[in-house]
C-alpha cells in the first residue's frame, strides 16, 4: 500500500501511531472510481484534507486517516462520518462510502458494508464485527498469502473470528510470523510490515538552482540525483526508507511540500517517479513561480532487509544498475523515449508484445517497471486460436519479406478454406544466413481470419513454423502468408 499527502508548509505535523495496535481509523471508498485516475482523485483528496491533513491514499478511490483528532473536533465518530460524506459530496462524488472502526481492515470492511449510510463500529467492537467475514477476505484486502489462507480453510477455519480465537502461541508455532500477523488482523489490530523509526534531521538532501528553474523535467532530474545520494547514505547506515517528502521552494521563499509512504522499501526510481507524477499538470497545486531549491527528506525508516536471489539466477545488484541507467536515460530523453517490453495476451507474437514507458505499471499485478525474469510457460497464455508455444525471441514489425516455396520451387498459396497448395520446402529471406535454405521440418498452417465482420480491417493470414537447415544447427522461423505474399514475422533464436 502506498500513501501520499500533499500540504503547504505550516500544516499539522506528523504524529506516530503504534505499529501493532488498533488505531481508530476512518475509511473512504469510492467503488466506481477508476483505479488509473489518480489525477482526478486528487480533487477528492484535497477536499478531505479540509478535515485532516494526515491521509493514506492506497489507490485512487480508497483512502484512510486516523480519527483521533478529527473525531474530537467534530464531536464524535458519527458526526465525523456525516461531515466526511458532505465534504466528498461537495466534490461531486456521489457513491462514496464511509466506515469507522478500530484498525484499517475493520474500517475498510465497515466502509464496504456502508451503503448508503456510514457504518461506525463502536470502540473495541472491531473483533466482533470482523468475526463473521470470510477468511478469504484477507487475500483481497490485506495481501495475505493465498496458500496459507487456503490451508487454514481446509483445516475448517472459514471466518476471521475462527482464526482470531485460536491460541496465538500454537498458531505462531505452526505458521510462523505470517500466521501471527493474520491472527492479529482477524482480531482487529493494525500490523505494520516493519518497525518504523523517526529519522534524524540530517537525512536530507537538497539542491539549489542558479538561476531558478520552471521546467518540471529539470526538477525531476534533480530529484533523481538527490534520491540516489539519500539512499546511498541510508544503505551505509543499514536502513531503508519507507516514507519520504519533497519540498520545493520558489525564489520568494514560499514552499510546496508533498510526502509519500510506501509499504515496500522505497528505491530512488520509485521516489523519482512519484516526484514526476506530482509535478504533472492536474487538479493539485503546482509551483507558480520558478523553483530555487529542491529538497528530499527521509520521513520514516526501517531496518534494511537484504533480498535473496531466486532460483533462476537473477542478480539484484545488476537489476538495480539497469533501473538507474534507464531512469537516467529517461531524464535525458523524455518519459516516453525509454520503453520496456513485456508479453501480454494475444494470438500472434506481434499482438502479444507490449511496449510500456519506463515507470508505468506493468503486468496484471501492476508491480512497476522493475526488470523481471521472462514469464514461465502458462503465465501469459495466448488467446484461443493463437500460435502455439514456444514463443519466439525476435519479432519483426513489419515482417521481413520472404518467399515460401514448395519442393518444386513454386510459391505456396492458401485457399479460402485454409488449404495450402503444397508443403513448405524452401524459404528465401535476406535476413537469414545464406539468404535462407531448405526446410527440414515444419508445422502448420494455422489460419486466422481476424475481424471478418468488418471488411475495412479484416485480415486473413496463414502461419507456418519452419526450420531452415538441419535440425541441430537450423533456424526456426514463423512465416506468415497474407494477400499471396510471405513474410518472416519472428525468429526462434
Secondary structure as GFF3:
##gff-version 3
##sequence-region A 1 493
A	DSSP	beta_strand	2	8	.	.	.	ID=ss1
A	DSSP	beta_strand	20	21	.	.	.	ID=ss2
A	DSSP	beta_strand	24	30	.	.	.	ID=ss3
A	DSSP	alpha_helix	38	48	.	.	.	ID=ss4
A	DSSP	beta_strand	56	59	.	.	.	ID=ss5
A	DSSP	beta_strand	62	66	.	.	.	ID=ss6
A	DSSP	alpha_helix	68	74	.	.	.	ID=ss7
A	DSSP	alpha_helix	77	90	.	.	.	ID=ss8
A	DSSP	beta_strand	96	102	.	.	.	ID=ss9
A	DSSP	alpha_helix	104	112	.	.	.	ID=ss10
A	DSSP	beta_strand	119	120	.	.	.	ID=ss11
A	DSSP	alpha_helix	126	130	.	.	.	ID=ss12
A	DSSP	alpha_helix	137	141	.	.	.	ID=ss13
A	DSSP	alpha_helix	146	154	.	.	.	ID=ss14
A	DSSP	alpha_helix	160	164	.	.	.	ID=ss15
A	DSSP	alpha_helix	168	186	.	.	.	ID=ss16
A	DSSP	beta_strand	190	191	.	.	.	ID=ss17
A	DSSP	beta_strand	197	198	.	.	.	ID=ss18
A	DSSP	beta_strand	204	213	.	.	.	ID=ss19
A	DSSP	alpha_helix	216	236	.	.	.	ID=ss20
A	DSSP	beta_strand	239	250	.	.	.	ID=ss21
A	DSSP	beta_strand	255	262	.	.	.	ID=ss22
A	DSSP	alpha_helix	268	278	.	.	.	ID=ss23
A	DSSP	beta_strand	291	303	.	.	.	ID=ss24
A	DSSP	alpha_helix	316	333	.	.	.	ID=ss25
A	DSSP	three_ten_helix	335	337	.	.	.	ID=ss26
A	DSSP	beta_strand	339	343	.	.	.	ID=ss27
A	DSSP	alpha_helix	349	352	.	.	.	ID=ss28
A	DSSP	beta_strand	353	357	.	.	.	ID=ss29
A	DSSP	beta_strand	394	405	.	.	.	ID=ss30
A	DSSP	beta_strand	426	428	.	.	.	ID=ss31
A	DSSP	three_ten_helix	433	435	.	.	.	ID=ss32
A	DSSP	beta_strand	436	450	.	.	.	ID=ss33
A	DSSP	three_ten_helix	455	457	.	.	.	ID=ss34
A	DSSP	beta_strand	459	468	.	.	.	ID=ss35
A	DSSP	beta_strand	475	482	.	.	.	ID=ss36
A	DSSP	beta_strand	485	492	.	.	.	ID=ss37
###
